[in-house]
């Protein structure tokens, strides 16, 4: 989106429930949740509640290095079911970028080469390798086809996004949360977090700074069909640093720029920085199950 287009916001009520069930008592559960959307120039967060059952002995919200809201909790009451429910009202708008900024040659969008831009030193952290977005030779070669000398950064990034969408199949059974970039290339398939990691690896391998972004995408039912409550899911995409003009967010899973149907929750180096919920439990349980229910419901006056 360029700065010439009108800004239109959409309001949503996001409900995200994570339920862990165990076949024996858990005596102690310590966790971190990234479930509160960010307040941003293109996103306004209203009422936000995070309810954990059983009630934690301690529950504290803090801001991490990247500015995300991280909620720390500890449940010491013996339990076989742990329920984490986040409900937030948010208004999302499409971020805006100037045509001039997107026309900068991609070589000049590398933070290591732009000491003249105030936030380049912060962006540089997101040009480095991370555990789930290794800058492999294959990733570098793949991106090089689009990052030709002097090409505008916006044009080149969008082409990488479109090629990933065309070349890799969406397949929920192909990967796991620990899948590597080499695995994605080998299987030529994955899910949204894999395609985000692939985008990171490809562009970072050429010195560009790229965020892994976690959030939600509001789904639209087919014509004549009603919304199915709870059918939505968490989503992931990538955002590339544009010198002096913020971050250009792209969604290779859906082959489009991020717009007002997206709700941004958190960002970091890769998925490992911002999973919705992670933690440690103390139990003799032999098995467990995980159920996640997400609903992104439009709010109309």
N, C-alpha and C positions, 0 to 999 in steps of 0.2 A: 504494500500500500504506500502511495506517495503522500506528501503533505497536502496535495491539492484535493484529496477526496474528503467528503464530509465524515465527521465522527459520529457514529451511532452506537449506543450502548445497548446491551441486552442483560436482563436481570435473571438470575438463577437461584434456586434453592438446591444446594448440593448436600446429599446425604451419603455418607460413606461408613458402612458397618463392617468391621472385621471381627469374626468369631472363631476363637480357638477352643477345641474340645479335646479332652484327654480321658484315657481309660483308668486313671488313678489321680489322686489328689496332687495338686501343685501347691507346695508349701510357700514358695516365694517366686514372684515374677517381677523382673525388672525390665522396663522397656523404654523406647524412644519412639515418638510418633511425629511424622511430618504430615499433618492433615489440615493445618490452618492456612488458607490461601494468603498470598502476599498482597500487601497494599502497594499499588504501583501507579505510575502516571496513567496507565491504560486500564486499571482495575481498581474498583472500590469495594472494600470488604465491609459488610454490615454486621449483623448479629452472627456470632460464631460460638458454638458450644462443643466441648469435647467431654463426653461422658464415658467413664470406664466402670465396668461392673465385673467383680465386686469392687466396692469403693477402695481406692488406693490409700495406703498409709501416708503416702506422699505423692503429690502431683504438682509439678512446677513447669511453667513455660519460660523459655529463654530464646535468645536469638543467636544463631550460630555464625560462623565466619562469613558465610555468604549472605547473611541477612534473613535466612529462613527462620520461621518459628518452629522450634523443637520443643515438644512436650515430654518431659521425663516423668516416669511414674514407677511406683513400687507397690505391688499388691502382696500383702503378707497373710491375708485370710486364706485358709485352705480352700481350693476351688478346683472344679473339673471343667468349668467353662469360663473363659475370659472374653468379655465383649467390649469392643472399643467402637464407639459411635461418635462421628463428627458430623455436625450439621451447621452449614454456613450459608448466609445470604450474600450474594456477590453480584456486582455489575461489571461486565466485561466489555471492553471496547477494542477495536483493532488498533494496534500500535501504528505510528506514522513515521515514515522515513522520507527524506528529501531525495529527489532524483539526482541531485549533484553528488550526494554522499554515496549513493549506490553505484554511481558511475566511476568512482575512484578505481584505478587499477588494483587488482587483488594483491599485487606485491606490496602496495602502499597501505594495505589494510592489516598488515602483520604488526602486532604490538611491539615486537622487538625492534622494528624499524621506524617506530613513531614516538620517539621521546618527546616530541612537541605536543602530543595529546595528553592532557592531564591524567586520564584514567588508564593509560596504556600499561603502566606498571601493574595494575590490578588485573587487567585482562590477560597479561602474560601467563599468569598461573593456569589459565584455561587453554593455553596453547601447548602445554606440556603433556606427556603421556600419563595415562591413569590405568588402573588395574583392569578395567573392562573395556578400555578403548585404546588398546596398544597400537602404536603407529607402525604397522607392518609395511614391508616393501610392497606387498600386494595392494594395500590401502593407498599408499602413496602413488603407485602406478595408475590405479583406478581413477583417482582424483586428477591426475596430471592431464588426462584426456580433456578435461573441462577447464583446468587452470592454465590456459595458454598465455603466453607473454602479453602483458598489457590489457588483458580482458577485464571489463568492469566487474567489480567484486559481486554486485547484486546478480548480474547475469550468470556469472560462473557458479555461484552458490546454488541458484535456482536450478541450473542444469544438473548439478550433482544430485540434488534432491530428486529431480525427475528421473534420472537414470537409475537411482537406487529403487525407486518405485517400480520402474519397468523391469529391472533385471532380477529382483528378488521377490519371491512369492510370500504372501502372508500365510503363515502356517503355525497355529498354536501348539502343535505337537513337535515342532522341529527343534526347539531350543528350551533352555532353562535360564534362571536368573544368573547363572555363572558362565553362560556361553561366551566364548571369546570371539574376537574379530576373525581369526582364522576359521573358527567353526562356521561363522555366518557365510564366509566366502565359499567354504566347502559345500555347505548344504544349499546355498543360494536361496535361503528361506529364513523366516523368523517372525517376530512380532514387533510391536512399536518400539520397545526399548532396544531391541537388536538393531533396528534401522536407525535409531537415534545414535547408538554407539558407533555404528558404521559411518555415519555422517561425521561424527566427532573424529574418528580415526583418520578418515580420508582428508579432511580439511586441516586438522591439526598437524598432520605429517608435512604440510607445506607452510607451517608457521602461523596459520590463522588461529584465532582464539574462538573456541566454541563451547557453549554451555550445554549440559544435559538438563532438560527441563521436565519436571513431573507435574501432572495436573489432570484435567478432565476435558473431554470433548463432548459437547451436547449433541446427542444423536437426534435425527429427524425421522419419524416413522414414514413408511411408504404412504403415498396418497390414499386417503380413505381408511387408513388404519389408525387406531388409537395408540398412544404411548404405552409401552410396557414398563411399569414401575420396577426399578431394580435391574433393568437390562443394560444399563450403561456400565462403564468400566473405567479404571484409571488409564491414563494415556501418557505418552512421552514423546518429546520432539527435541529439536536442537535449535540453538540461537547463536548466530555468528556476530562477532564484534565488528561494528562499522565505525571507523574513527570519527569521533565528534558527533555521532548520530545514534548512539545506543546499540541495540542488538537486533539483527534481522532474524526473526523466528520462522523456521521452516518445518513442515511436517512431511517427511518422506513416506510415511505410511499411507497418507491420503493425497500425496502429490499436490500440496497447496501451502500457501503462506498462512501462518497462524492469524486468525481473525477473532471476531467477537463471539464465536462459538466455543472458544477455548478459555478455560479457567486455569490460571497459573498458581500452583501451590508452592513449589520449591525448585531450586536449581543448584547444581554442583558440578563436580568433575565427571561423574557418571552415576549410574543407578545406586551404587554402593553408598554414596553420600546422602541420598534422600529417599530411601524406601518408605512407604507409608507407615509401616510399623516394623520394628525389629527389637530383639531383646534376648534375655537369658532367663531360663526357668530352672527351678530345683524340684525334681519329682522322680518317682519310681515308675512313672507311666511308661508303657511299652509302645503305645501308639497314640497318634493325635490326628485331628482333622482341622482343616482351615476352610472357612467359608467367607467370601467377600461379596457384599452387595453394595452397588453404587447406583445412585439415582441423581441425574442432573435435570431438574424440572424447571422449565421456563416460568417466570413469575410475571403475571400480567395484572395491571391495576383493575 
